Every structure is written in structure tokens, then in C-alpha cells.
Amino acid sequence: MQWTGKSLRMAAALLMLPAVLAAKPYEKGPEGPTWRWWRRPEKSAPAAQMIHARDLLQAGKLRKAAKEFRALVDTWPDVPEAADAQREYARVLHRRGKSDDAFAEYQFLLERYGNQAPYNDTLEQMLTIATERMNRKAATLLFGGFTDPLKAVPLFEKILELAPGWEKAPEVSWLIGRANELGGEREEAVKCYAATQYRYPDSPFAEKSAFDKSYVLYTMSQQRLKDDYLAESAWTSLTLYLQSWPHSERADKAIQYRNHLFSQRAQRAYEKASFYHKTAKNPEAALIAYRRFLQQFPNSGWTTLAEMRIQELTNLLERKNANK
């Protein structure tokens, strides 16, 4: 995704978001369908069917066990055994490598049997599947495999939708930014990291998101060295990070990146002033640019040179005015 001036302004605005995006309390999501395509069970009662399905599972007959767990849920959706059967069905699908289907079945479990399902454990399983999806390689004939982290974004988003107040919601929110970053959607990653930072200000993932957001902006600025606005956004983000977490284990890295940006920005500002001076032959504009440079970068490697140029241009303009 191309980084535009408009999107950069949006990213800058995100840096200043107030901490009103506090974590929401848990709200039960909408219930899913109460029935699916019916499968005939091999036993005539729910309890017997449950025992039969678990015996198949213990015997290693995963495909058959999955069918029988599903048949119990389809045939007797409201019996006490149904929630456990639905959970087992999702677990077997995951064991068989059918991760996307397993995620959908865990979602169905929470939506249909929210009061009976092991809430935290189910969310943990969904998070595991989504994280695996983010890191999973897709096989190709020529290149051996590649990752497609963006495929995990809807899964992480669904978890947050189902459980915005879950204790691991900050991590899930951060993972959305991470998946976007890994997938090359860096503008979206910046926005997601910023949202995590301000929605969960008391979580360790606020600090992590603030650093990752700054790092993404920094790496982008290194690929577009002539983009002053992008460099300033990265520098501002790193500065705010260091003000908020000065003792973080990532602080040294943040200082390194910020100092590098400071040097680059100072050089660019000096070169602009020098252009007015040496190339455009515009001493008035050059004098203004050199003075602005000293205000912005008073302690850079070009400070002494700028002071010398200011004195030189001041003398030149005084002589010029005296001869009028």
C-alpha cells in the first residue's frame, strides 16, 4: 500500500489519540445459527453417542470421531453433551490440520454455547490457530513456500469482536498490527499499533506497540529519504516513545533510530539552505533557511558551518544595502 500525504497525516493524528480508547468490558457476541446440515448418529442417545465418539478418538480414528461428534451436535443441539461434542469436534479438526474449519467451529461453540463452553480455553485455541495462520507457509511448486500473514488478520479481528474484554485482547490487538506489518501493509500496521497503544494503555503491549509503530515509520523513512514529512513523523513517534518509556529495554534502539533521523533531517535542512546559497544565488532566502536550520538543529554536525554561512551572508547583505 502506498504511503500518501493524507495517510501520513492520519498516522500523525493517531500519535496524539487520547487514552479514551480504553478496553471495553466483555460483551457477548451475536448467537450463530442453531442448526447445521444434519448427520445421522450411530447411537440412539446423546450420552451413548458421546462415549462412542470419544472411543473413536482414543483409538486414533480422527476422521470418524469428528463425524460422530458433529452428528451429536446436529441431532441433539440442546442436550448437555452438545457443547462438549462441539468443542471436541473443533479440536479434532485442528489436529487433522483443518485450521480454518477448526477456527470456525470454535467460533460456533462460543456463539451457540457461550454459557456452557470453556470461555478462556476456547479463545486460547482460536488465538493459537490465528497465530499459526499468520506464520504458516503455503507450499508452492517452484519456491517451496511463502507466508501470507494477512490471512490471519480476520481471525484476530474476530477474536476481538467476540471478546473485547478478554485478558489477552491487548496481545490480539498487537498481533493485528504485526500481521499487517509482516504482510507489507505498513500504513495499516501503524494505525493498528497506535490503536493498541491507546486502547490498552496499561498493558505491556502498549509499550511494544508504540515501539513497533515507531520502527515501521523509521524503516519507511529510510526507504524514502527525501520525504521530510515521513522522517518527522518517525522522529516524533520515537520521541514520544522515549518520553513515555525511558527505561524500556528497547530505549537504546529507539535512541539510536532517533539520533540517526536527527542527523538525516539536519543534513537535509542544511542542504536546502545551501541550495539557496550556492545554486539559486538567493542570499536572502539562504539566510532565512540557515537561521531556521539553527533553530531546529542547534547541536548538529552542521551547526558551525551554518553559523559561518549566516555571518558571511549577513556581511554580504549589509554591504549590498550600504551600496544602494
C-alpha positions in Angstrom: 0.0 0.0 0.0 1.4 3.4 -1.0 2.1 5.8 1.8 0.4 9.1 0.9 0.4 12.5 2.5 -3.2 12.0 3.6 -2.4 8.7 5.2 0.7 10.2 6.9 -1.5 12.9 8.4 -3.8 10.2 9.7 -0.8 8.4 11.2 0.4 11.6 12.9 -3.1 12.1 14.3 -3.0 8.6 15.7 0.1 9.5 17.6 -2.0 12.1 19.5 -5.0 9.9 20.2 -6.2 10.4 23.8 -6.4 7.4 26.1 -10.2 7.3 25.8 -10.0 4.1 23.8 -9.9 2.1 27.0 -10.6 -1.6 26.8 -14.2 -2.4 26.6 -15.9 -4.8 29.0 -16.8 -8.2 27.6 -19.9 -8.1 25.5 -21.4 -11.4 24.4 -21.4 -11.6 20.6 -24.4 -12.4 18.5 -25.5 -16.0 18.5 -24.8 -18.1 15.5 -27.2 -20.5 13.8 -28.8 -23.1 16.0 -28.6 -25.9 13.4 -26.4 -27.1 10.6 -26.5 -29.9 8.0 -27.7 -33.0 9.9 -25.5 -36.1 10.3 -27.0 -39.3 11.5 -25.5 -40.5 14.8 -24.5 -44.2 15.2 -26.0 -44.3 18.7 -29.6 -43.7 19.8 -28.9 -41.4 22.8 -26.6 -38.4 23.4 -24.7 -39.9 26.3 -24.0 -43.1 24.4 -23.1 -41.2 21.2 -20.6 -39.1 23.3 -18.9 -42.2 24.7 -18.8 -43.8 21.2 -17.2 -40.7 19.6 -14.6 -40.5 22.4 -13.8 -44.1 22.0 -13.1 -43.5 18.3 -10.9 -40.5 19.2 -8.9 -42.6 21.7 -8.4 -45.2 19.1 -6.9 -42.6 16.8 -9.7 -42.6 14.3 -9.9 -38.9 14.0 -12.0 -38.6 10.8 -14.6 -41.0 12.1 -14.6 -39.4 15.6 -15.1 -35.9 14.1 -18.2 -37.2 12.2 -19.7 -38.7 15.3 -19.1 -35.6 17.5 -20.7 -33.5 14.7 -23.6 -35.9 14.4 -24.3 -35.5 18.2 -24.4 -31.7 17.9 -26.5 -31.8 14.7 -29.0 -34.3 16.1 -29.3 -33.1 19.7 -28.2 -29.4 19.7 -29.8 -28.6 23.1 -28.6 -31.5 25.3 -25.9 -31.0 27.9 -23.5 -33.1 25.9 -23.8 -30.9 22.8 -21.3 -28.2 24.0 -18.6 -30.7 24.8 -19.2 -32.5 21.5 -18.9 -29.2 19.6 -15.6 -28.5 21.4 -14.2 -32.0 20.7 -15.2 -31.6 17.0 -13.3 -28.3 16.7 -10.2 -29.9 18.5 -10.2 -32.9 16.1 -10.4 -30.6 13.1 -7.4 -28.7 14.4 -5.5 -32.0 15.0 -6.2 -33.0 11.4 -4.7 -29.8 10.1 -8.0 -28.2 9.1 -7.2 -25.0 11.0 -9.6 -22.7 9.2 -12.5 -25.0 9.8 -11.5 -25.6 13.4 -11.5 -21.8 14.0 -15.0 -21.5 12.6 -16.2 -24.3 14.8 -14.7 -22.8 17.9 -16.4 -19.6 16.9 -19.7 -21.5 16.6 -19.0 -23.0 20.0 -18.8 -19.6 21.6 -21.8 -18.1 19.8 -24.1 -21.1 20.2 -23.0 -22.4 23.6 -21.4 -19.4 25.2 -22.7 -20.2 28.7 -21.6 -23.8 28.5 -18.3 -23.5 26.7 -14.9 -23.1 28.5 -14.6 -19.5 27.5 -10.9 -18.8 28.1 -9.7 -22.1 26.8 -11.8 -21.7 23.6 -10.3 -18.3 23.0 -6.8 -19.7 23.6 -7.4 -22.3 20.9 -8.7 -19.7 18.5 -5.7 -17.5 19.2 -3.3 -20.4 18.6 -4.9 -21.1 15.3 -4.8 -17.5 14.2 -1.1 -17.2 15.2 -0.3 -20.4 13.3 -2.1 -19.0 10.3 0.0 -15.8 10.5 3.2 -17.9 10.4 2.1 -20.7 8.2 3.8 -21.3 4.9 1.8 -22.1 1.8 3.5 -24.7 -0.4 4.3 -23.7 -4.0 5.8 -25.9 -6.7 8.6 -23.5 -7.7 9.6 -21.7 -4.5 8.9 -24.1 -1.7 6.6 -22.0 0.3 5.7 -18.5 1.4 3.8 -16.9 4.3 0.7 -14.9 3.9 0.3 -13.2 7.3 -2.7 -11.1 6.1 -4.9 -14.2 6.1 -4.7 -14.1 9.9 -6.0 -10.6 10.3 -9.7 -11.5 10.0 -9.2 -14.3 12.6 -7.6 -11.9 15.1 -10.3 -9.4 14.4 -13.0 -12.0 15.0 -11.4 -12.8 18.4 -11.5 -9.2 19.5 -15.1 -8.9 18.3 -16.1 -11.9 20.3 -14.2 -10.9 23.4 -13.0 -7.3 23.5 -12.5 -7.5 27.3 -10.5 -10.7 27.3 -7.3 -10.5 29.2 -5.3 -11.3 26.1 -7.2 -8.7 24.0 -4.2 -6.3 24.0 -2.0 -9.1 22.6 -4.5 -9.9 19.9 -4.8 -6.3 19.0 -1.0 -6.1 18.7 -1.0 -9.2 16.6 -3.3 -7.5 14.1 -0.6 -4.8 13.6 2.1 -7.4 13.5 0.3 -9.4 10.8 -0.2 -6.3 8.7 3.5 -5.4 9.1 4.6 -8.8 8.1 2.2 -8.7 5.2 3.7 -5.5 3.8 0.7 -3.3 4.8 2.8 -0.9 6.8 0.4 2.0 6.8 -2.3 -0.2 8.3 0.2 -1.6 10.7 1.0 1.9 12.0 -2.7 2.5 12.6 -3.2 -0.8 14.3 -0.2 -0.4 16.6 -1.4 3.1 17.5 -4.9 1.8 18.3 -3.4 -0.9 20.6 -1.3 1.6 22.3 -4.1 3.9 23.2 -6.9 1.3 23.7 -4.8 -0.7 26.2 -2.5 1.9 27.9 -1.9 -0.2 31.0 -0.9 -3.3 29.1 2.7 -4.3 28.2 1.6 -4.3 24.6 1.1 -0.6 24.7 4.8 -0.1 25.0 5.5 -2.8 22.5 3.0 -1.3 20.0 4.5 2.2 20.5 7.9 0.9 19.6 6.8 -1.2 16.7 4.8 1.7 15.3 7.9 3.9 15.6 10.1 1.3 14.0 7.8 0.9 11.0 7.8 4.6 10.4 11.6 4.7 10.8 12.1 1.9 8.2 9.8 3.6 5.8 11.7 6.9 6.2 14.9 5.1 5.3 13.4 3.9 2.0 12.1 7.4 1.2 15.0 9.6 2.4 13.6 12.7 0.6 10.3 12.6 2.4 10.7 15.1 5.1 7.2 14.6 6.5 7.7 10.9 6.9 11.0 11.5 8.6 9.4 14.0 11.0 6.6 11.5 11.8 9.1 8.8 12.6 11.2 11.2 14.8 8.1 12.4 16.6 6.9 8.9 17.3 10.3 7.8 18.7 10.5 10.9 20.8 7.1 10.3 22.3 8.0 6.6 22.9 11.2 7.6 24.8 9.2 10.2 26.9 6.7 7.5 27.9 9.1 4.6 28.4 12.5 6.0 29.0 13.7 2.8 30.9 12.4 0.3 28.4 14.8 -2.4 27.2 14.1 -1.0 23.7 15.1 2.5 24.7 18.6 2.2 23.4 17.4 1.1 20.0 14.9 4.0 19.9 17.6 6.5 20.8 19.8 5.0 18.0 17.0 5.4 15.4 16.0 8.9 16.6 19.6 10.1 16.6 20.0 8.8 13.1 16.9 10.6 12.0 18.0 13.8 13.6 21.3 13.6 11.7 19.5 12.9 8.4 16.9 15.7 8.9 19.7 18.1 9.9 21.6 17.3 6.8 18.6 17.7 4.6 17.8 21.1 6.1 21.4 22.3 5.7 21.4 21.1 2.1 18.3 23.1 1.4 19.8 26.3 2.8 23.0 25.6 0.9 21.0 25.2 -2.3 19.6 28.7 -1.9 23.1 30.0 -1.1 25.3 28.3 -3.7 22.9 27.2 -6.5 20.0 29.5 -6.5 22.2 32.5 -5.6 19.5 33.9 -3.3 21.2 35.2 -0.2 18.0 36.5 1.4 16.3 33.1 1.2 19.6 31.3 2.2 19.9 33.5 5.3 16.4 32.7 6.3 17.0 28.9 5.7 20.2 28.9 7.7 18.7 30.7 10.6 15.7 28.3 10.6 18.2 25.4 10.5 19.9 26.6 13.6 16.6 26.9 15.4 15.6 23.3 14.5 19.0 21.7 14.8 21.2 23.7 17.2 23.6 20.9 18.0 24.1 19.1 14.8 27.3 18.4 12.8 26.4 21.3 10.5 25.9 23.9 13.2 29.3 25.5 12.9 29.1 25.7 9.1 25.6 27.2 9.3 26.9 29.9 11.8 29.7 30.7 9.4 27.4 31.0 6.4 25.0 33.2 8.4 27.8 35.6 9.2 29.0 35.5 5.6 25.6 36.3 4.2 24.9 38.9 6.8 28.0 40.8 5.8 27.2 40.4 2.2 23.7 41.8 2.6 24.9 44.7 4.7 27.4 45.7 2.1 24.8 45.3 -0.6 22.4 47.6 1.3 25.1 50.1 2.0 25.9 50.5 -1.7 22.3 51.2 -2.7 
